[in-house]
């Protein structure tokens, strides 16, 4: 771990500042064998560098860094390959990331819905 401290810091920087853009790219990728198989060749088309770059922004690579001592990009690429070889879901990211996004949206929405009447009553 001490030899890869720079990788962890750089990975944290990438996750902090590129997460939202990475989520948008992942939403608009049409994967082969997904709901629109005819358009499923998008990752192999002209925006391949974009898909490859945003596919490397992931949090599960930190565990791989700690276990094997690889750099951030090597660990991200290995994790991405494991996700692509999985038969349980389609996508470059792990399902835990999608769950975290859904949970965040649900929690923020429910907090706003429940706190608005309380604040309206207090500030009246």
QUIHU-V207141 format. One record per backbone hydrogen bond with DSSP energy under -1.0 kcal/mol. CO is the residue of the C=O (numbers start at 1). NH is the residue of the N-H. If there is no record, write none. Layout:
CO:NH / CO:NH
//
This chain:
1:4 / 4:8 / 5:9 / 6:10 / 7:11 / 8:12 / 9:13 / 10:14 / 11:15 / 12:16 / 13:17 / 14:18 / 18:22 / 19:23 / 20:24 / 21:25 / 22:26 / 23:27 / 24:28 / 31:34 / 39:42 / 41:44 / 42:45 / 45:48 / 47:51 / 48:52 / 49:53 / 50:54 / 51:55 / 53:56 / 56:58 / 59:62 / 61:65 / 62:66 / 63:67 / 64:68 / 65:69 / 71:75 / 72:76 / 73:77 / 74:78 / 75:79 / 76:80 / 77:81 / 78:82 / 79:83 / 80:84 / 81:85 / 94:97 / 95:99 / 96:100 / 97:101 / 98:102 / 99:103 / 100:104 / 101:105 / 102:106 / 103:107 / 104:108 / 105:109 / 106:110 / 107:111 / 108:112 / 109:113 / 110:114 / 111:115 / 112:116 / 115:119 / 116:120 / 117:121 / 118:122 / 119:123
//
